[in-house]
Amino acid sequence: MCISVFLHCAISQPPTETDTYTECTDGYHWDPQTQHCKDINECETIPEACKGEMKCFNHYGGYLCLPRSASVIPAPEPPKPIHPSLENTASEPFNPCPPGFEPQGDSCVGECVITSVCLQNRCQTAYVDECEQDSHDCQPSQQCFNTEGSFSCQCPDGYRKVGTECIDIDECRYRYCQHRCVNVPGSFSCQCEPGFQLAANNRSCIDVDECGMGAPCSQRCYNTYGTFLCRCEQGYELGPDGFACNDIDECSYSSYLCQYQCVNEHGKFSCVCPEGYQLLGTRLCQDINECETGAHQCSDGQTCVNIHGGHKCVNNRSCQEPYVQVSDRCTCPITKPGCRDLPYSVVHRYMSITSERSVPSDIFQIQATSVLPGAYNTFHIRSGDDNGDFYIRQINNISAMLVLARAVNGPREYVLDLEMVSVNPLVSYHTRSVLRLTIYVGPHAF
């Protein structure tokens, strides 16, 4: 059978000596005048308590290191003393017993509720836990803490007491976070701007190296503070999305990049030349001399003549009746009746010019190989210039210059008979010689 009764109970142990209460928790020291634990101002007692640009703010039981721009709004003084057992006023004598008990001799005596439980003639006594039995008067926002003979009402971490209520502390007001602060009931969290991540202290923000974390740059990536930049190799340009690199079609920008034809490639361009030409440097085209390189099919009885973009094989003996081959020229003997109205000699020469050549342009010089004393020489185009594309400019008595009068385009071939007439009236001498000049006009202007 169990019976609950109110008893005038006593704690059997004697009250603790007064000098044992001079020990306080960390951050406090015993004040013998007020007989209380007094807060230690660490900002004054600790040299350089806060480093760098941080400012020291004293706090109950400790101190805070905050930015110099921060301000601290002190909370109202808590209604309860630092240690419940140390509560004492000047008007009341010091009581070494726990709250709710009075010293009586060597014991602490007070009214308390106990529960006696008897089992097999053995009784046990326990004090009532007001917090567990919900017999306290703490507010819903407060937490109840059972004490020896009583209880206390305290605010949870992250809250401060205003009147009888516990109000959430807005830690974001103290600028704990470097970038963004998010206040939540009883606590807070720090967030960083895009391009940053929280440091190990969960307050500072450090730059994120996006390039090392797989940034979407297609070619080059450069990390910058809080972001990154994509760049392209030479010959490419950055696309509208800022990530992809698109090939630059250099050939579409100008028609003067290459002398003949521009070919766009990935990240670059190249110049090509037509058949019979080779690239000179990176953009110019140069005629290939097949006669010098041996890349021709001329036979032993032929002579290779190089022209722009190709070559010609001409017969070494090209004299036609009534002419006969004498050395490198064809001559018409005066003993033959058919030679009376024909030039005495014909010499074959070959040359090549480019298309669209600027005019007027000197292209070939005629030179008399032998001159009789007292003879006068004149030069003219005998045949082959039906359109008047050329003319002769006589330099002196023994030489003249063939001049291109109009721009011509190839491929085209001219065969001009350039005649020299020699006259000596003193001896009734009159003779004619022909230089048969074959002109090949190349297909291009180079």
Solvent accessible surface area in square Angstrom, and as a share of the most:
residue,aa,sasa,rsa
1,M,195,0.87
2,C,77,0.46
3,I,102,0.52
4,S,82,0.53
5,V,64,0.37
6,F,158,0.66
7,L,78,0.39
8,H,122,0.54
9,C,20,0.12
10,A,56,0.43
11,I,27,0.14
12,S,108,0.70
13,Q,114,0.51
14,P,85,0.54
15,P,35,0.22
16,T,61,0.36
17,E,124,0.56
18,T,78,0.45
19,D,98,0.51
20,T,66,0.38
21,Y,41,0.16
22,T,60,0.35
23,E,149,0.67
24,C,35,0.21
25,T,84,0.49
26,D,135,0.70
27,G,16,0.15
28,Y,34,0.13
29,H,83,0.37
30,W,39,0.14
31,D,24,0.12
32,P,90,0.56
33,Q,166,0.74
34,T,77,0.44
35,Q,67,0.30
36,H,56,0.25
37,C,13,0.08
38,K,113,0.48
39,D,34,0.18
40,I,51,0.26
41,N,51,0.26
42,E,17,0.08
43,C,42,0.25
44,E,140,0.63
45,T,88,0.51
46,I,70,0.35
47,P,118,0.74
48,E,129,0.58
49,A,20,0.15
50,C,21,0.13
51,K,137,0.58
52,G,67,0.64
53,E,134,0.60
54,M,72,0.32
55,K,88,0.37
56,C,32,0.19
57,F,34,0.14
58,N,62,0.32
59,H,93,0.41
60,Y,106,0.40
61,G,29,0.28
62,G,20,0.19
63,Y,74,0.28
64,L,61,0.30
65,C,50,0.30
66,L,3,0.02
67,P,39,0.24
68,R,147,0.54
69,S,76,0.49
70,A,10,0.08
71,S,76,0.49
72,V,51,0.30
73,I,86,0.44
74,P,111,0.70
75,A,43,0.34
76,P,76,0.48
77,E,124,0.56
78,P,75,0.47
79,P,94,0.59
80,K,87,0.37
81,P,44,0.27
82,I,78,0.40
83,H,83,0.37
84,P,59,0.37
85,S,21,0.13
86,L,9,0.05
87,E,118,0.53
88,N,25,0.13
89,T,73,0.42
90,A,117,0.90
91,S,104,0.67
92,E,104,0.47
93,P,118,0.74
94,F,58,0.24
95,N,46,0.24
96,P,23,0.15
97,C,5,0.03
98,P,32,0.20
99,P,56,0.35
100,G,64,0.61
101,F,6,0.02
102,E,112,0.50
103,P,62,0.39
104,Q,112,0.50
105,G,71,0.68
106,D,112,0.58
107,S,29,0.19
108,C,4,0.03
109,V,11,0.06
110,G,8,0.08
111,E,122,0.55
112,C,18,0.11
113,V,66,0.38
114,I,14,0.07
115,T,55,0.32
116,S,29,0.19
117,V,56,0.32
118,C,47,0.28
119,L,120,0.60
120,Q,171,0.76
121,N,156,0.80
122,R,184,0.67
123,C,85,0.51
124,Q,135,0.60
125,T,86,0.50
126,A,64,0.49
127,Y,111,0.42
128,V,41,0.24
129,D,45,0.23
130,E,35,0.16
131,C,31,0.19
132,E,142,0.64
133,Q,116,0.52
134,D,109,0.56
135,S,67,0.43
136,H,50,0.22
137,D,114,0.59
138,C,17,0.10
139,Q,61,0.27
140,P,135,0.85
141,S,39,0.25
142,Q,21,0.09
143,Q,81,0.36
144,C,32,0.19
145,F,91,0.38
146,N,73,0.37
147,T,47,0.27
148,E,104,0.47
149,G,36,0.34
150,S,37,0.24
151,F,52,0.22
152,S,7,0.05
153,C,19,0.11
154,Q,89,0.40
155,C,33,0.20
156,P,33,0.21
157,D,136,0.70
158,G,19,0.18
159,Y,63,0.24
160,R,77,0.28
161,K,52,0.22
162,V,65,0.37
163,G,63,0.60
164,T,85,0.50
165,E,73,0.33
166,C,9,0.06
167,I,80,0.40
168,D,43,0.22
169,I,43,0.22
170,D,55,0.28
171,E,17,0.08
172,C,30,0.18
173,R,125,0.45
174,Y,29,0.11
175,R,139,0.51
176,Y,36,0.14
177,C,16,0.09
178,Q,97,0.43
179,H,58,0.26
180,R,102,0.37
181,C,38,0.23
182,V,57,0.33
183,N,58,0.30
184,V,59,0.34
185,P,112,0.70
186,G,16,0.16
187,S,53,0.34
188,F,45,0.19
189,S,51,0.33
190,C,9,0.06
191,Q,79,0.35
192,C,21,0.13
193,E,70,0.31
194,P,115,0.72
195,G,20,0.19
196,F,33,0.14
197,Q,87,0.39
198,L,68,0.34
199,A,21,0.16
200,A,109,0.85
201,N,88,0.45
202,N,97,0.50
203,R,99,0.36
204,S,39,0.25
205,C,8,0.05
206,I,83,0.42
207,D,43,0.22
208,V,20,0.11
209,D,69,0.36
210,E,28,0.13
211,C,42,0.25
212,G,65,0.63
213,M,135,0.60
214,G,65,0.63
215,A,21,0.16
216,P,79,0.50
217,C,21,0.13
218,S,70,0.45
219,Q,64,0.28
220,R,109,0.40
221,C,41,0.25
222,Y,105,0.40
223,N,61,0.31
224,T,49,0.29
225,Y,160,0.61
226,G,13,0.13
227,T,67,0.39
228,F,43,0.18
229,L,77,0.38
230,C,5,0.03
231,R,112,0.41
232,C,26,0.16
233,E,69,0.31
234,Q,174,0.77
235,G,11,0.10
236,Y,54,0.20
237,E,86,0.39
238,L,69,0.34
239,G,9,0.09
240,P,145,0.91
241,D,84,0.44
242,G,25,0.24
243,F,78,0.33
244,A,39,0.31
245,C,22,0.13
246,N,69,0.35
247,D,46,0.24
248,I,34,0.17
249,D,61,0.32
250,E,27,0.12
251,C,32,0.19
252,S,80,0.51
253,Y,152,0.58
254,S,43,0.28
255,S,96,0.62
256,Y,177,0.67
257,L,53,0.26
258,C,10,0.06
259,Q,68,0.30
260,Y,91,0.35
261,Q,92,0.41
262,C,33,0.20
263,V,56,0.32
264,N,58,0.30
265,E,62,0.28
266,H,155,0.69
267,G,12,0.12
268,K,120,0.51
269,F,73,0.30
270,S,39,0.25
271,C,9,0.06
272,V,60,0.34
273,C,29,0.17
274,P,18,0.11
275,E,165,0.74
276,G,13,0.13
277,Y,14,0.05
278,Q,86,0.38
279,L,79,0.39
280,L,85,0.42
281,G,64,0.61
282,T,112,0.65
283,R,97,0.35
284,L,67,0.34
285,C,10,0.06
286,Q,80,0.36
287,D,33,0.17
288,I,49,0.25
289,N,45,0.23
290,E,18,0.08
291,C,38,0.23
292,E,143,0.64
293,T,94,0.55
294,G,48,0.46
295,A,64,0.49
296,H,54,0.24
297,Q,168,0.75
298,C,22,0.13
299,S,67,0.43
300,D,151,0.78
301,G,45,0.44
302,Q,58,0.26
303,T,67,0.39
304,C,29,0.18
305,V,19,0.11
306,N,45,0.23
307,I,23,0.12
308,H,44,0.20
309,G,24,0.23
310,G,17,0.16
311,H,57,0.25
312,K,79,0.34
313,C,48,0.29
314,V,24,0.14
315,N,91,0.47
316,N,75,0.39
317,R,179,0.65
318,S,43,0.28
319,C,35,0.21
320,Q,139,0.62
321,E,143,0.64
322,P,28,0.18
323,Y,33,0.13
324,V,60,0.35
325,Q,51,0.23
326,V,76,0.44
327,S,101,0.65
328,D,83,0.43
329,R,68,0.25
330,C,4,0.02
331,T,15,0.09
332,C,1,0.01
333,P,40,0.25
334,I,143,0.73
335,T,119,0.69
336,K,64,0.27
337,P,105,0.66
338,G,46,0.44
339,C,9,0.05
340,R,196,0.71
341,D,117,0.61
342,L,63,0.31
343,P,8,0.05
344,Y,107,0.41
345,S,4,0.03
346,V,6,0.03
347,V,13,0.07
348,H,42,0.19
349,R,94,0.34
350,Y,68,0.26
351,M,34,0.15
352,S,26,0.17
353,I,1,0.01
354,T,29,0.17
355,S,6,0.04
356,E,116,0.52
357,R,83,0.30
358,S,92,0.59
359,V,60,0.35
360,P,102,0.64
361,S,16,0.10
362,D,68,0.35
363,I,21,0.11
364,F,43,0.18
365,Q,92,0.41
366,I,12,0.06
367,Q,92,0.41
368,A,13,0.10
369,T,114,0.66
370,S,91,0.59
371,V,62,0.36
372,L,87,0.43
373,P,117,0.74
374,G,49,0.47
375,A,8,0.06
376,Y,147,0.56
377,N,6,0.03
378,T,75,0.44
379,F,16,0.07
380,H,76,0.34
381,I,41,0.21
382,R,94,0.34
383,S,53,0.34
384,G,31,0.29
385,D,30,0.15
386,D,138,0.71
387,N,86,0.44
388,G,41,0.39
389,D,5,0.03
390,F,8,0.03
391,Y,93,0.35
392,I,34,0.17
393,R,105,0.38
394,Q,76,0.34
395,I,85,0.43
396,N,75,0.39
397,N,60,0.31
398,I,66,0.34
399,S,4,0.02
400,A,0,0.00
401,M,28,0.12
402,L,0,0.00
403,V,1,0.01
404,L,0,0.00
405,A,33,0.25
406,R,127,0.46
407,A,63,0.49
408,V,7,0.04
409,N,97,0.50
410,G,21,0.20
411,P,111,0.70
412,R,100,0.37
413,E,95,0.43
414,Y,15,0.06
415,V,70,0.40
416,L,0,0.00
417,D,14,0.07
418,L,4,0.02
419,E,5,0.02
420,M,28,0.12
421,V,21,0.12
422,S,11,0.07
423,V,55,0.32
424,N,10,0.05
425,P,91,0.57
426,L,158,0.79
427,V,102,0.58
428,S,105,0.68
429,Y,70,0.27
430,H,118,0.53
431,T,32,0.19
432,R,53,0.19
433,S,31,0.20
434,V,5,0.03
435,L,30,0.15
436,R,77,0.28
437,L,0,0.00
438,T,11,0.07
439,I,0,0.00
440,Y,17,0.06
441,V,4,0.02
442,G,4,0.03
443,P,55,0.34
444,H,44,0.20
445,A,59,0.46
446,F,33,0.14
